[in-house]
Amino acid sequence: MVDQYQERRVPLLPLRGVLIFPGAIMHLDVGREKSVKALEEAKQNDQFLFLATQKQTTKEDPTEEDLYRIGTFAKIVQSTKLANGTVRVQVEGLQRASLTGFHDHGDVLVADIQLFEQDGKADTETEALMRTLLSMYDQFSKQSKRASQETLATLKETTAPEQFADLIAANLTLKLSQKQTLLEFIDVKERLQKLIEFLGNEQEVLGLEKKIGQRVKKSMEKTQKEYYLREQMKAIQKELGDREGKTGEIAELKEKIESAEMPEHVYEKAIKELSRYEKMPANAGESSILRNYLDWLIQLPWTKQTEDQLDVKKASKILDEDHYGLEKVKERVLEYLAVRKLTNSMKGPILCLAGPPGVGKTSLARSIARSLNRKFVRMSLGGVRDEAEIRGHRRTYVGAMPGRLIQGMKRAETINPVFLLDEIDKMANDFRGDPASALLEVLDPEQNNTFSDHYLEEAYDLSNVMFITTANNIGTIPGPLLDRMEIISIPGYTELEKKQIARNYLLPKQVKEHGLTKSQLPVKDEALTKIIRHYTREAGVRNLERQLASTCRKAAKMVVMEDRKRVTVTEKLVEEMLGKPRFRYGMAEQEDQIGAATGLAYTAAGGTTLSIEVSAVKGKGKLTLTGKLGDVMKESAQAAFSYIRSRSEELSIATDFNDKTDIHIHVPEGATPKDGPSAGITMATALISALTGRKVKREVGMTGEITLRGRVLPIGGLKEKAMSAHRAGLTTIIIPKENEKDIDDIPASVRDDLTIVLVEHLDQVLKVALNESEDKK
């Protein structure tokens, strides 16, 4: 008998997914190299070995921590080597044993074990437990097809409680963890009590299975096997109160739909789709599509909104904190707030902030959201050419998603955010549709309360959204779309405004980001002016911020390497930090020129000055235009040329100059495309100067379209052009009479430094722009 041995050292055989009770005989297929070696060692050691179950079946080479401590001391009854190298072995469990020592010899595992002695006697309490258990197993065997009558007969003849308990445990369908629990109960009474608990649960489950089977059978007589199994699963979950699996998922989805506060038509659609999803097999291709669709309906905001902050004074303070100047935009936002406060209802206006890069259009939209206490969402339209980006994809497509508008609303989590449509002038269209046309419905307050997204298939209300768009050039925006927006022009900043912005916003930000303090980096006013004038040339302040960042980096280096406590940025130090000046401040000519006039132009980056040069030499009347001019600009040159021919006598120009003089009109910076009609009077002035020999005044700039009769027509972008003239050092600008209404838009600081001459005809232009001829002096 093995009872006489208390401690032993035997080969160790780790088991995966199985467990052997004492008294049980089981066949095992052994394939792992160490396990096969353990069998060989056991054969040389009286056929004894220790069987311990692995905690994780996936572990190929288990260590001591991977094995349960309590296992079975067993004996090999028979072993056979199969053709594939696996050893099929029959083992008999003898006793419970505890693993006290683990030895990995490289090719074989060896265990030190302690055997638990078997008492074999049954007292009165143990006898009662055994009778109870025998009665329950008798009833269980009648209910279950898995219990054998041979086992029941053996149990009736078994008097030893240890053998009785292990025999029942071996013949119950239990989880591996439950079997291990029974194996670890050394006290036989505790083991018998746990078996009564497990057997009671098994009987209850068998009763429920029978009840469920009867219920399902009545309703499923003519159905397929798959449907039968699915209904059986639902019935099981209902009986057990199991909210996991699809039943629980459906209940959870329905609960979310109820609490999403959807409009009635959307709610009905969601319930209908949920019903379809419930009936659909989990492995069906459309199942995931339906689930994704329901998630979108649930997660979209339908009624949730933030409360507007209608304190106009507080909103004004916030706007002033974030941005300097931009009075028109701020005024428009405050007007909206005032009206909203008085009426308590107003459809969101569609504002379009138009202006060159770097003037703060996007950050201003963010500040508007903050002043209104609304969520902010930004959507970039630059390069968008697919209509589905706006309206979404049909759900029939693989990977279908809602449009970016609906995605933005989901991110906002409210129905009244400030929604920024950035770079609306840079959309394109191709065979995939026209996104600009799709935006027509979005940006129409009369229509966007029923916005249709192809993915949602249900109307979504966008009327509470405050849409703001930005553009560099409104000329590229389609007319119908432009008509839906209120254009607010942000032309650029004056030098005075740039200084204020740099001093109050940009410099403190860059000083903080570079780990400095205000006291460590004082910047003189003249240094700031030099950076603005000689190191930047822009309408906005983006490049100015880069130069200030560069200044902070240089100062940080000085503080660290030279151990300086303070770096004062002076006008002289600016050149040491940023290098030689990149731009010449004041682009006006140094002296009066013949055949060279200064025009004022408007570009996507703001206003600029444009020098137009004309050369007249003897020839055959050839007219040459260079400088990468657009068609409109070439036509302006032709119109000016024709006007001069028609008025050659009044202008003291030879009437046959067009037959004997070659004329070359050139606009410098030939690599940059140029177009537009407003250079008409500038070309005409330069032509007349070249043909008459009269000099053009260097301090004069001009803009205006010319007709064949010499009339000067109005132009756009006067504010930007006036600011560029001021920046270039011009003192007089000539503008069309019809643009008089736009003079008030020019900042007072610029207007006070310029002499503005209004003209209706080219003759008036010539009187101001040209010096008197030498003959008349």
C-alpha positions in Angstrom: 0.0 0.0 0.0 1.1 3.5 -0.8 -0.3 4.8 2.5 2.9 4.1 4.3 4.9 6.7 2.3 4.4 10.3 3.4 6.9 12.0 1.1 8.3 11.0 -2.2 10.2 12.2 -5.2 8.6 11.1 -8.5 8.5 12.2 -12.2 6.0 15.1 -12.8 3.5 14.9 -15.7 1.7 18.3 -16.3 -1.9 17.9 -17.6 -3.6 20.3 -19.9 -7.4 20.6 -19.6 -7.9 17.4 -17.7 -7.8 16.2 -14.1 -7.7 12.7 -12.5 -9.3 11.9 -9.2 -7.9 9.1 -6.9 -9.5 5.8 -7.9 -10.2 6.9 -11.5 -8.6 5.3 -14.5 -8.0 7.4 -17.6 -6.3 7.3 -21.0 -3.9 10.1 -21.8 -2.1 11.0 -25.1 1.4 12.3 -24.2 3.3 14.2 -26.8 5.5 16.8 -25.1 9.2 15.8 -24.9 9.5 16.3 -21.2 6.2 14.5 -20.5 7.4 11.5 -22.6 10.6 11.5 -20.6 8.7 11.6 -17.4 6.8 8.4 -18.4 10.1 6.7 -19.1 11.4 7.7 -15.7 8.3 6.5 -14.0 8.6 3.0 -15.6 12.0 2.8 -14.0 10.6 4.0 -10.7 7.8 1.4 -9.9 5.5 3.0 -12.5 4.6 5.9 -10.1 4.3 9.6 -11.1 2.7 12.8 -10.0 -0.1 14.4 -12.2 -0.6 18.1 -11.8 -3.0 20.2 -13.9 -1.8 23.4 -15.6 -3.6 26.7 -14.8 -3.3 27.7 -18.5 -3.6 25.2 -21.2 -1.7 27.3 -23.7 1.6 27.1 -21.7 3.9 24.8 -23.6 6.7 24.6 -21.0 5.1 25.1 -17.6 7.0 26.3 -14.5 6.1 25.7 -10.9 3.9 28.8 -10.8 1.9 27.5 -13.8 0.7 24.3 -11.9 -1.9 23.8 -9.3 -0.3 22.7 -5.9 -2.7 19.8 -5.3 -2.6 16.9 -7.8 -2.9 13.1 -7.9 -0.3 10.5 -7.1 -0.8 7.9 -9.9 0.5 4.7 -11.3 1.0 3.7 -15.0 -1.2 0.8 -15.9 -0.3 0.5 -19.5 1.5 2.5 -22.2 1.7 2.3 -26.0 3.8 4.3 -28.4 1.8 5.5 -31.5 3.1 5.9 -35.0 3.2 9.7 -34.8 5.6 9.6 -31.8 2.8 10.2 -29.2 2.6 7.8 -26.2 -0.9 6.7 -25.2 -0.8 5.8 -21.5 -3.4 4.4 -19.1 -3.0 5.8 -15.6 -4.8 5.1 -12.3 -5.2 7.8 -9.6 -4.0 6.6 -6.2 -3.9 9.4 -3.7 -4.1 13.2 -3.3 -0.7 14.8 -3.0 0.7 18.2 -2.6 3.6 19.6 -4.6 6.4 20.6 -2.2 9.3 20.8 -4.6 9.7 21.4 -8.3 12.9 20.4 -10.3 13.4 21.0 -14.0 16.3 18.8 -15.1 16.2 20.1 -18.6 14.7 17.0 -20.3 12.4 15.9 -17.5 10.4 17.5 -14.6 10.6 15.9 -11.1 8.4 16.7 -8.2 8.8 16.4 -4.4 5.3 15.5 -3.1 3.6 14.9 0.2 0.9 12.2 0.2 -2.4 12.7 2.1 -3.4 9.6 4.1 -6.8 8.1 3.7 -8.8 7.4 6.8 -11.3 5.0 5.2 -13.7 5.2 8.2 -17.1 6.9 8.2 -18.7 8.5 11.3 -22.4 9.2 11.7 -22.3 12.7 10.0 -20.2 11.4 7.1 -22.7 8.5 6.7 -25.6 10.9 6.6 -23.9 13.0 3.9 -23.1 9.9 1.8 -26.8 8.8 2.0 -28.0 12.2 1.0 -25.5 12.3 -1.9 -26.5 8.8 -3.0 -30.2 9.8 -3.1 -29.5 12.9 -5.1 -27.2 11.0 -7.6 -30.0 8.4 -8.0 -32.5 11.1 -8.9 -29.8 12.8 -11.1 -29.2 9.5 -13.0 -32.9 9.3 -13.9 -32.9 12.9 -15.3 -29.6 12.8 -17.1 -28.5 10.6 -19.9 -24.9 11.3 -19.0 -25.1 9.3 -15.7 -24.5 5.6 -15.9 -26.3 2.9 -13.9 -23.0 1.0 -13.4 -21.7 4.0 -11.5 -24.8 4.1 -9.4 -24.5 0.4 -8.6 -20.8 0.8 -7.6 -21.7 3.8 -5.3 -24.3 1.7 -3.5 -21.6 -0.9 -2.6 -18.9 1.6 -1.7 -18.5 2.2 2.1 -15.3 4.2 2.1 -16.2 8.0 2.1 -13.0 8.9 0.2 -13.7 6.5 -2.7 -17.4 7.4 -2.6 -16.8 11.1 -3.0 -14.1 10.8 -5.7 -16.3 8.4 -7.8 -19.1 10.9 -7.9 -16.8 13.8 -8.6 -15.2 11.9 -11.5 -18.7 11.2 -13.1 -20.2 14.7 -12.8 -19.9 17.1 -15.8 -18.1 19.9 -14.0 -15.8 22.7 -15.1 -12.1 22.0 -14.6 -11.9 24.7 -11.9 -14.7 23.0 -10.0 -13.0 19.7 -10.2 -9.8 21.2 -9.0 -11.7 22.7 -6.0 -13.0 19.2 -5.1 -9.5 17.7 -5.4 -8.2 20.4 -3.1 -10.7 19.5 -0.3 -8.6 17.2 1.9 -11.4 16.9 4.5 -13.9 14.3 3.1 -16.8 16.0 4.9 -16.2 19.3 3.2 -15.8 17.4 -0.1 -19.2 15.7 0.3 -20.9 19.0 1.2 -19.4 20.7 -1.9 -20.6 17.7 -4.0 -24.1 18.1 -2.7 -24.0 21.8 -3.7 -22.7 21.0 -7.2 -25.2 18.1 -7.7 -28.1 20.3 -6.6 -27.1 22.9 -9.2 -26.8 20.2 -11.9 -30.3 19.0 -11.1 -31.7 22.5 -11.3 -30.1 23.1 -14.7 -31.4 19.7 -15.9 -34.9 20.7 -14.8 -34.6 24.0 -16.6 -33.3 22.3 -19.8 -36.3 20.0 -19.8 -38.7 23.0 -19.3 -37.0 25.0 -22.0 -36.9 22.1 -24.4 -40.7 21.6 -24.0 -41.4 25.3 -24.5 -39.2 25.5 -27.6 -40.5 22.3 -29.1 -44.1 23.6 -29.2 -43.2 26.7 -31.2 -40.5 25.2 -33.4 -41.9 22.0 -34.9 -41.5 23.1 -38.5 -38.4 25.2 -38.3 -34.7 24.5 -39.2 -32.2 23.3 -36.7 -30.3 26.7 -36.6 -33.4 28.6 -35.7 -34.3 26.0 -33.0 -30.9 26.4 -31.4 -31.2 30.2 -31.4 -34.6 30.1 -29.8 -33.3 27.6 -27.2 -30.4 30.1 -26.4 -32.9 32.9 -25.9 -35.1 30.8 -23.7 -32.1 29.8 -21.6 -31.1 33.4 -21.2 -34.6 34.4 -20.2 -34.8 31.7 -17.5 -31.4 32.4 -16.1 -31.9 36.2 -16.3 -28.7 36.4 -18.5 -28.4 39.9 -19.9 -25.1 39.0 -21.7 -25.1 38.0 -25.4 -27.4 39.5 -27.9 -30.5 39.5 -25.7 -28.7 41.8 -23.2 -27.3 43.9 -26.1 -30.8 44.4 -27.6 -32.2 45.5 -24.3 -29.2 47.9 -23.8 -29.6 49.4 -27.3 -33.4 49.9 -26.7 -32.7 51.6 -23.4 -30.2 54.0 -25.1 -32.7 54.7 -28.0 -35.4 55.6 -25.4 -33.0 58.0 -23.6 -31.6 59.6 -26.8 -34.7 62.0 -27.1 -34.9 61.5 -30.8 -37.6 63.1 -33.0 -40.6 60.8 -33.5 -39.7 59.9 -37.1 -36.1 59.1 -36.2 -37.3 57.1 -33.1 -39.6 54.9 -35.3 -36.7 54.3 -37.7 -34.4 53.3 -34.9 -36.9 50.8 -33.4 -37.5 49.3 -36.8 -33.8 48.9 -37.5 -33.3 47.4 -34.0 -36.0 44.9 -34.7 -34.2 43.9 -37.9 -30.9 43.6 -36.0 -32.5 41.4 -33.3 -33.7 38.9 -35.8 -30.5 38.9 -37.8 -27.8 36.2 -37.1 -24.7 37.6 -35.5 -22.5 36.3 -38.3 -24.6 37.9 -41.0 -22.7 40.5 -43.1 -25.3 43.2 -42.6 -25.3 42.7 -38.8 -22.3 45.0 -38.1 -23.6 47.6 -40.6 -26.9 47.8 -38.7 -25.2 47.9 -35.3 -23.0 50.8 -36.5 -26.0 52.6 -37.9 -27.9 52.3 -34.6 -24.8 53.6 -32.7 -24.7 56.7 -34.9 -28.4 57.4 -34.2 -27.9 57.0 -30.5 -24.7 59.0 -30.2 -25.9 62.0 -32.3 -27.2 65.0 -30.3 -30.9 65.5 -31.0 -32.0 67.9 -28.3 -29.0 68.5 -26.0 -27.7 72.0 -26.3 -25.6 74.5 -24.3 -27.1 77.6 -22.9 -26.0 80.7 -24.8 -24.1 83.3 -22.8 -26.1 86.4 -23.6 -24.1 88.9 -21.6 -23.0 91.3 -24.4 -20.5 93.1 -22.2 -18.8 89.9 -21.1 -18.8 88.6 -24.7 -17.2 91.9 -25.8 -14.5 91.5 -23.1 -13.7 87.9 -24.3 -13.4 89.0 -27.9 -11.1 91.9 -26.9 -8.9 89.5 -24.8 -8.3 87.2 -27.8 -8.0 89.6 -30.7 -6.9 93.2 -31.2 -8.8 95.3 -33.7 -11.3 93.5 -36.1 -14.0 95.8 -35.0 -16.5 94.9 -37.7 -16.5 91.2 -36.9 -16.8 91.9 -33.1 -19.6 94.3 -33.7 -21.5 91.7 -35.8 -21.2 89.1 -33.1 -22.4 91.5 -30.4 -25.3 92.5 -32.6 -26.3 88.8 -32.9 -26.1 88.4 -29.1 -28.2 91.5 -28.5 -30.9 90.4 -30.9 -30.9 86.9 -29.5 -31.3 88.4 -26.0 -34.3 90.5 -27.0 -36.1 87.9 -29.2 -34.8 84.7 -27.4 -34.9 83.0 -30.8 -33.0 83.5 -34.0 -31.7 81.3 -36.7 -27.9 81.1 -36.8 -26.4 83.6 -39.2 -23.9 82.4 -41.9 -20.8 84.5 -41.5 -18.0 84.4 -43.9 -14.7 85.8 -42.6 -12.8 86.7 -45.8 -9.2 87.9 -45.8 -5.6 87.0 -46.4 -3.7 84.2 -44.5 -2.6 84.9 -41.0 -5.1 87.6 -40.0 -6.8 85.4 -37.4 -9.9 84.1 -39.1 -9.9 80.6 -37.6 -8.8 81.8 -34.1 -11.5 84.4 -34.2 -14.2 81.8 -34.9 -12.9 79.9 -31.8 -13.2 83.1 -29.8 -16.7 83.6 -31.0 -17.6 80.1 -29.7 -16.0 81.0 -26.3 -17.9 84.3 -26.1 -21.2 82.5 -26.8 -20.3 79.6 -24.4 -20.8 77.1 -27.2 -18.9 74.1 -28.3 -16.5 74.6 -31.2 -16.1 72.3 -34.2 -13.8 72.9 -37.2 -14.0 71.2 -40.6 -11.5 72.0 -43.2 -12.8 72.1 -46.8 -9.5 72.6 -48.5 -9.1 70.2 -51.4 -12.5 68.5 -50.7 -13.9 67.3 -54.1 -16.2 64.4 -53.0 -19.8 65.2 -52.3 -19.9 62.3 -49.9 -17.6 64.3 -47.6 -20.6 66.6 -47.0 -23.6 64.3 -47.4 -22.2 60.9 -46.4 -22.2 57.6 -48.2 -25.2 55.3 -48.9 -25.3 52.5 -46.4 -25.1 50.0 -49.2 -21.4 50.8 -49.7 -18.6 49.0 -47.8 -17.2 51.2 -45.1 -20.0 53.7 -45.4 -20.0 56.6 -43.0 -22.0 59.8 -42.4 -20.7 63.0 -43.9 -18.2 65.2 -42.0 -20.9 67.6 -40.9 -22.7 64.8 -39.0 -19.4 63.6 -37.7 -18.7 67.1 -36.4 -22.1 67.2 -34.7 -21.3 64.0 -33.0 -18.0 65.4 -31.7 -19.8 68.6 -30.6 -22.4 66.6 -28.5 -24.8 69.5 -28.8 -27.2 70.8 -31.4 -26.0 74.4 -31.2 -22.2 74.5 -31.6 -20.2 77.1 -33.5 -19.3 75.1 -36.7 -16.3 76.5 -38.7 -16.1 75.6 -42.3 -12.5 76.4 -43.0 -11.1 77.3 -46.5 -14.5 77.3 -48.2 -12.9 78.9 -51.3 -10.6 75.9 -51.9 -13.2 73.2 -52.6 -13.1 71.5 -56.0 -15.3 69.1 -58.0 -14.9 66.1 -60.2 -16.8 63.0 -61.2 -17.5 62.3 -57.5 -19.8 65.3 -57.3 -19.8 69.0 -56.4 -19.4 69.5 -52.6 -20.1 73.2 -53.0 -23.6 72.4 -54.3 -24.1 70.1 -51.3 -23.3 73.0 -49.0 -26.1 75.0 -50.4 -28.6 73.2 -48.2 -26.3 73.4 -45.2 -25.8 77.1 -45.4 -29.4 78.1 -46.0 -31.2 78.9 -42.7 -34.5 78.2 -44.4 -33.6 74.7 -45.4 -31.0 73.3 -43.0 -33.6 72.4 -40.4 -34.1 69.2 -42.5 -30.6 68.5 -43.7 -30.4 65.1 -45.4 -27.4 62.9 -44.9 -27.3 59.9 -47.2 -26.1 57.6 -44.4 -28.7 58.7 -41.8 -31.5 58.7 -44.3 -33.5 60.9 -41.8 -33.6 64.7 -41.6 -31.3 66.3 -39.2 -31.8 69.8 -37.8 -28.9 72.1 -38.3 -30.8 75.3 -37.8 -29.5 75.9 -34.3 -25.9 75.7 -35.5 -23.9 79.0 -35.9 -22.0 78.4 -39.1 -18.9 80.5 -39.8 -16.9 80.1 -43.0 -13.4 81.4 -43.9 -12.0 82.2 -47.3 -8.9 83.9 -48.7 -10.5 84.8 -52.0 -14.2 85.0 -52.3 -13.9 85.3 -56.1 -13.5 81.5 -56.3 -16.6 80.7 -54.3 -19.6 79.8 -56.6 -22.2 82.6 -56.8 -25.2 80.7 -55.2 -23.1 79.6 -52.3 -21.6 83.1 -51.8 -25.1 84.6 -51.8 -26.0 82.5 -48.7 -23.3 84.1 -46.6 -22.7 87.4 -44.9 -19.2 88.5 -46.0 -17.1 90.2 -43.3 -13.8 91.3 -44.7 -10.7 91.1 -42.6 -8.2 92.8 -44.9 -5.1 92.8 -42.8 -3.4 94.8 -40.1 -1.8 98.1 -40.1 1.7 98.6 -38.7 0.2 100.1 -35.5 -2.1 97.1 -35.1 0.7 94.6 -35.7 2.7 96.3 -32.9 -0.1 96.0 -30.5 -0.8 92.4 -31.5 2.9 91.5 -31.1 3.2 93.3 -27.8 0.0 92.0 -26.2 -0.5 88.6 -27.7 2.3 87.1 -29.8 5.3 88.1 -27.7 3.9 86.9 -24.3 2.9 83.6 -25.9 6.3 83.0 -27.4 8.2 84.1 -24.3 6.2 81.5 -22.2 6.6 78.7 -24.8 10.4 79.2 -24.8 10.8 79.0 -21.0 11.5 82.7 -20.6 9.9 85.4 -18.5 8.9 88.9 -19.4 11.7 90.4 -17.3 14.3 88.2 -19.0 13.4 89.4 -22.5 12.3 93.1 -22.6 11.7 94.1 -26.3 12.1 97.8 -27.2 9.4 99.5 -29.4 11.9 100.4 -32.1 13.1 96.7 -32.2 9.5 95.6 -32.7 9.0 98.2 -35.4 12.2 97.0 -37.2 11.1 93.4 -37.1 7.7 94.3 -38.6 9.1 96.6 -41.3 12.3 94.8 -42.4 11.7 91.1 -41.6 8.1 90.6 -42.6 5.9 91.6 -45.5 2.4 90.2 -45.0 -1.2 91.2 -44.3 -1.5 89.0 -41.3 0.9 88.2 -38.4 1.9 84.6 -39.0 5.4 85.4 -40.2 5.7 88.0 -37.5 5.1 85.3 -34.9 7.8 83.2 -36.5 10.3 86.0 -36.3 9.4 86.6 -32.6 9.8 82.9 -32.0 13.2 83.0 -33.6 14.1 86.0 -31.4 13.1 84.1 -28.3 15.2 81.1 -29.3 18.2 83.2 -29.8 17.6 84.9 -26.4 17.1 81.5 -24.7 20.5 80.4 -26.1 22.2 83.6 -24.7 20.6 83.0 -21.3 21.8 79.4 -21.1 25.2 79.6 -22.8 26.3 83.1 -21.6 24.6 82.8 -18.2 22.8 86.1 -18.8 19.9 87.1 -16.6 18.4 89.5 -19.0 18.5 90.0 -22.8 17.2 93.4 -23.9 16.2 93.3 -27.6 17.2 96.6 -29.2 17.1 97.7 -32.8 20.8 96.8 -33.1 20.4 93.4 -31.5 17.6 92.5 -33.9 20.0 92.4 -36.8 22.4 90.2 -34.8 19.6 87.8 -34.0 17.7 87.6 -37.3 20.4 88.5 -39.8 20.4 91.2 -42.5 17.0 92.8 -43.2 15.0 90.7 -45.7 12.8 93.5 -47.0 13.3 97.2 -47.8 10.8 99.3 -46.0 9.2 101.8 -48.4 9.0 100.4 -51.9 8.5 103.8 -53.5 11.0 104.8 -56.2 14.0 106.8 -55.0 13.4 109.4 -57.8 10.8 110.2 -60.5 11.0 107.9 -63.4 10.0 108.0 -67.1 7.9 105.0 -68.1 7.5 103.5 -64.6 4.3 103.8 -62.6 3.3 102.3 -59.3 0.0 100.4 -59.2 -1.9 99.0 -56.3 -3.0 95.4 -56.4 -5.0 93.0 -54.4 -3.9 89.3 -53.9 -5.0 86.4 -51.7 -2.2 87.5 -49.3 -3.5 91.0 -49.0 -2.7 94.3 -50.8 0.6 94.9 -52.5 2.3 97.5 -54.8 2.9 96.6 -58.4 5.6 98.4 -60.5 4.7 98.7 -64.2 7.5 99.6 -66.6 7.2 100.7 -70.3 10.0 100.9 -72.8 9.4 102.8 -76.1 12.0 102.3 -78.9 12.1 102.9 -82.7 10.6 100.0 -84.5 7.5 98.9 -86.5 4.8 99.3 -83.9 5.1 96.0 -82.1 3.4 95.8 -78.7 5.0 93.2 -76.3 3.6 92.3 -72.9 5.7 90.3 -70.3 5.5 89.4 -66.6 3.2 86.4 -66.7 0.0 88.5 -67.1 -3.5 87.1 -67.1 -5.9 87.7 -70.0 -7.8 90.5 -68.2 -4.5 92.4 -67.5 -3.5 92.0 -71.2 -6.8 93.4 -72.2 -6.3 96.4 -69.9 -3.0 97.0 -71.7 -4.7 96.8 -75.1 -7.4 99.2 -73.9 -4.8 101.7 -72.6 -2.9 101.5 -75.9 -6.1 102.1 -78.0 -7.1 105.1 -75.8 -3.6 106.7 -76.3 -3.9 106.2 -80.1 -7.3 107.9 -80.1 -6.0 110.8 -78.0 -2.5 111.1 -79.4 -2.8 114.8 -80.5 -4.2 116.0 -77.1 -1.4 114.1 -75.4 1.3 115.6 -77.6 2.2 112.2 -79.0 3.1 111.6 -82.7 0.0 110.3 -84.4 2.0 107.6 -86.2 3.8 106.3 -83.1 2.1 103.0 -83.4 3.8 102.5 -86.8 7.3 103.6 -85.8 7.7 102.7 -82.2 8.0 99.3 -80.5 6.4 99.3 -77.1 7.3 96.8 -74.4 5.2 96.6 -71.2 6.7 94.6 -68.4 5.5 93.9 -64.8 8.5 92.8 -62.6 8.5 89.5 -60.6 7.7 87.6 -63.8 7.4 84.3 -62.0 4.3 85.5 -60.1 1.0 85.2 -62.1 -0.9 88.6 -62.2 -4.4 89.4 -63.4 -7.2 91.8 -62.9 -8.5 95.0 -64.5 -7.5 97.5 -61.8 -4.0 98.1 -63.4 -5.6 99.9 -66.4 -4.8 103.5 -65.4 -1.4 102.5 -64.2 -0.5 101.0 -67.6 -1.9 104.0 -69.4 0.1 106.4 -67.2 3.3 104.5 -67.7 2.7 104.3 -71.5 2.0 108.1 -71.8 5.1 108.8 -69.7 7.3 106.7 -71.9 5.9 108.2 -75.1 6.0 111.9 -73.9 9.1 111.8 -71.8 7.2 113.1 -68.7 8.3 111.6 -65.4 5.9 109.8 -63.1 5.9 111.1 -59.5 7.6 108.5 -57.3 5.3 109.1 -54.3 2.1 108.4 -56.3 0.3 105.0 -56.4 -2.9 104.4 -58.4 -5.6 101.8 -59.1 -8.6 101.8 -61.4 -10.0 100.2 -64.5 -9.9 102.1 -67.8 -12.3 102.2 -70.7 -11.6 103.0 -74.4 -12.9 106.5 -73.7 -10.6 107.1 -70.8 -13.3 106.7 -68.0 -12.0 105.3 -64.7 -14.2 102.5 -63.3 -14.4 101.3 -59.7 -12.3 98.5 -58.2 -12.4 96.2 -55.1 -10.1 95.8 -52.1 -9.5 99.5 -51.6 -8.6 99.1 -47.9 -6.0 96.5 -48.6 -4.5 98.5 -51.5 -4.4 101.7 -49.4 -2.6 99.8 -46.6 -0.1 98.4 -49.1 0.6 101.9 -50.4 1.1 103.2 -46.9 3.4 100.3 -46.1 5.4 101.0 -49.3 6.0 104.7 -48.3 3.7 106.3 -50.9 2.0 109.6 -49.9 -0.6 109.9 -52.6 -3.0 107.4 -54.1 -5.3 107.9 -57.0 -8.6 106.0 -56.9 -11.9 105.9 -58.9 -14.5 108.5 -57.8 -17.0 105.7 -57.3 -14.9 104.2 -54.6 -15.4 107.2 -52.4 -17.8 105.2 -50.3 -15.0 102.8 -49.4 -12.7 105.4 -48.0 -14.2 105.1 -44.5 -13.0 101.4 -44.4 -9.4 102.5 -44.5 -7.9 102.7 -40.9 -7.6 106.3 -39.7 -3.9 105.9 -39.0 -3.4 105.1 -42.7 -5.9 107.6 -44.0 -4.3 110.5 -42.2 -0.9 109.8 -43.8 -2.2 109.5 -47.4 -3.5 112.1 -49.8 -6.4 110.4 -51.6 -7.3 111.8 -55.0 -10.7 110.8 -56.6 -10.8 110.7 -60.4 -13.4 109.9 -63.1 -11.2 110.3 -66.2 -7.6 109.5 -67.2 -6.9 113.2 -67.8 -7.4 113.8 -64.1 -5.0 110.9 -63.4 -2.3 112.4 -65.6 -2.5 115.8 -63.9 -1.7 114.3 -60.5 0.7 111.5 -61.6 2.9 113.2 -64.2 5.3 116.0 -63.8 5.0 118.9 -66.1 7.0 118.6 -69.3 10.2 120.5 -69.6 8.6 122.6 -72.4 6.0 124.0 -70.1 8.4 124.8 -67.3 
